[in-house]
Amino acid sequence: MTFDSLTFVVFFIAVVALFNLPGLSWSLRKHFLLGASFVFYGAWNPPFLLLLIDSATMDC
């Protein structure tokens, strides 16, 4: 998924809309944004997604 594709625009609008839902705690918003980042990165290059998840797990 590239930044200039229609798929990215739809994905971005959906993520922003869900992120800004009222009543969500900050912790839930952070986890949602992390999951959306994994989906975005995985759409670009799925084999490197395991490396990203491993890195994020070690940093937490």
N, C-alpha and C positions, 0 to 999 in steps of 0.2 A: 504494500500500500504506500503510494507516494503522496506527498503533500499536495500535489496539484491534481489529484484524481477526485472524481465524484464520490467514490467510496470513502475517502478520507473526510470529505465535507460532511457526509451523512453520519459517519462514525463520530466525528468531533461534535456535531450538534447534539447527538444522542448522549454523549458523555457529559457535555456541559449541562444539558437539561436534567439528567439524572443526578449529577453532582449538586445541583442547586435546589433539589427538592427540599421543601421545608420539613423540619422535624428530624433530620438526620444528624446524628452526633458527629463530632469532628473525627473520631476514631473510625467510624463507618465510612466517612467520606475519604479518609486516607487509604483505607483498604480497597475501596472501590476504584480510586485513581490508580493504585498500584496494579490492580487486576486489569484495568483498561490499558495501562502501559504494557503489560505482558501481552495482551491481545494484539495491540498495535505492533509491537516488536515481532511477535510470532507470525503476523501476517507478512512481514517483510522477509524473515529468514528463520523458519521454524527450528532448524538444528541448533542455532545459537540461543534459543529460548531457554534451554536447560542451563546453559552457562549463566544467563541473566538471573534465573531463579536461584541458582546456587549462590551467586554473588549477593543477591538480596537477602537470602537466608543467613549468610554469614555476617552481614552488616547489621542485622536486627538484634 
